[in-house]
Amino acid sequence: MQGEHEVAVLRLGHRPGRDDRMTTHVGLAARALGADRAILVGRTDQSRRTVRDITDRFGGPFEVETTDEYRPILREYGERGTVVHLTMYGEPVQAVEDAVRDAHAEGPLLVVVGAEKVPFEVYEAAEFNVGVTNQPHSEVAGLAVFLDRLFEGRELDREWIDAEKQVVPQAIGKRVEPADGGTGTDGTSDDGGSTG
């Protein structure tokens, strides 16, 4: 988030065809809830394109990239920052959130979000293995709760720059208008792509 050390989200274990939508939603949640960038491992070009398109339309800053190799990223953040692995087997988020927040105040944070079975080396590389709940749940839900706890709700008031469109909050209906304040759209169409 602007004015703070970087928070990057590393999406591991993407299974093409099976995880396309989930990986896209990891990227969208990372963007919407305060992370600075997402790193998608594997054949995730469509997810990358979708997240970039949303960023172009609804503003940033936010970066998304793809890679085939996650180990150098784990090493880099282990040397210059802190690695947090989100897993339902980890310590309760409420027990470690202050320590994670303190670590983030000192340097960058890499938040690892898995899909298929996460290699044990990731558990070992992480300074914090964090469980948002110790019950089965979606990795998108875990990421969302974690980022909200990390930023203590500040991400909800974030300023978006270079946006083409903006959502105008209202009690009923959907309204999206040009970000410059011009005439928008009203009605039931969804101008937000896969954001719902």
N, C-alpha and C positions, 0 to 999 in steps of 0.2 A: 504494500500500500504506500502511496506517496508519503515521503517524509520519514519513512521507517526503513530498517534493513529489509532486504529482499526476502520474500517468501515465494518459493517455487514448489510446484506440485509435480511429483514424478509418478506417472501412471505405469505400473508394471503388469506384465502378464496378459496383455491384450490378445484375445483370440479372435482373429478375423471372422466375420460373419456372425459370431455369437455375441461379441462384446462391443460392436460398433456404436450402438446407441448409448451404452453405459459409459464408454470412453469419452464420447462427445459430451455427455452430461457431467463427467468429472471435470473436463475442461471448462464447461460453462459455469459450473458451480465455483470452481477456482477463481475464474474471472469475476463473477458477480459478487463474491464474498471476500474480496480483498487480496488474493494472491497476485503476484506480479507477473508470473509466467507459469505455463504448464509444459512439461516435457513428456511426450508420449512415446513409449517404447514399442517398437514393432511396426507392422504394416498398418499405420493409422492415418494415412494421408487424407481420407475423407473426413475424419474427425477434426484434423488440423484445419482443413479448408472451412468446415462449418464454424469452428470457433473463431477463425480469422474473419469470416464474413460477419458474424455477430458483432465482433469488436469494431469492424469497419462501420457497421450501421449504427451501433448503439454506444460507441465510444470506448476509450481506453484511459490510460495506457494498459496494455496487456500483450504479452508475447506468447506464442505457442510454437513449439518445434517438435520434430520427430527425431528419433535416434534408434539405432539397432543395439546399442550397448549402454547398459546402465551402470556398470561397475565404475568407470571413471568418474561419473557424476557423484556416486556415493563417496568415493575417495576425496573428490574435490570439496564437497560440503563437510565431510568429516574433518578435513584439515583447516578449513576457513570458517566453519559455521557449525550448525547442529543438524543432525538427521533425526527426524521423528517418523516412526513407522506406525500407521494406523492399522490396528488389528484387534479383533474382538477378544484376543487372548492377552492383550496388554493390560498395563496398570490403568485403573479408572481415570478418565480425563480430569475429573474433579480433584483427584489426589495429586496430579502433577501439573495442572495448568499454570500455577504460579511459577514453578521452576522452568517450564517451557517459555513462558512470557519473559522471564529474566534472561534466558538464553537468547531469545530473539532480540532483546534490547542490546545485547552485546555483539550480535552478528547475524548473518543470513541463516535462514531456516529452509531445510528441504523436507517436505512432507511427502512420504511415500505411501501411495495407495495401490494395493494389489488387486488382481483379478483372480487368476488361477492360483494354485498353490505357490506361495512366496518362498523363495529359497531361504534356507536358514541363515545364510550369510547376511541377509538384509536385517534380520533380528539382531545379529551380532554387530553390524555396522551402526545401528541406530543407538543414539544416546537415550532415546525414549521410545519404548514400544507402548502405544497408547490405545486403550479401548474406550470408545465412546459409550458403548454398552457391551457387556459380555454375553450378549445374545446375538444370534444371527441377524444381520441387517445389511442394507445396501451400502456399498462403499461411498456412494454419493451422499447419503444421509450422514455417514460418519465424517466425511470431509466437511460438510456444511456445519455440523455441530462443532467440530474442532475449530474451524476458522472463526466462527462466532465467539467461541470461548477465548481464542487467542486475541482477537481484536476488541473484545468486550463490547460488541455492537457498533463500534465506530465505522465498520465497513458499510453499514446500512445508510450512512450519510455521505458516502463517498461522492466526490465530484467527478464527472465523466467529461473527457475532453475529446475534441474532434469527432463528435457524434453527428451522424446524419439524421437520426430519429431519436425521439424520446417517448417514453411511456408516460402518460398523464394519469396519475392515480385517481381513481374514482370509486365510489361505493358499488356501482352496478355498471356492467358493460366494459367495453375495451376501447381505449383511445390511444392512438399513436400519432404523433405529429412531427413535422420537421423540427430538428433541434434548435433552429434559429427562431422558433416561436411562431412560425407561419401556420397556415391552415392545416389541420390534421385529418385523420380518418376517425369516424365514429361507427359503431355497429358491431357486428359479430365476427368480422374477419380477423384473423390472427396475423398481424404484420411482423411478429417476432420470430418467425422461423420455428425452430424446435424448442423455444423457451416456453411455449404453452400459453 
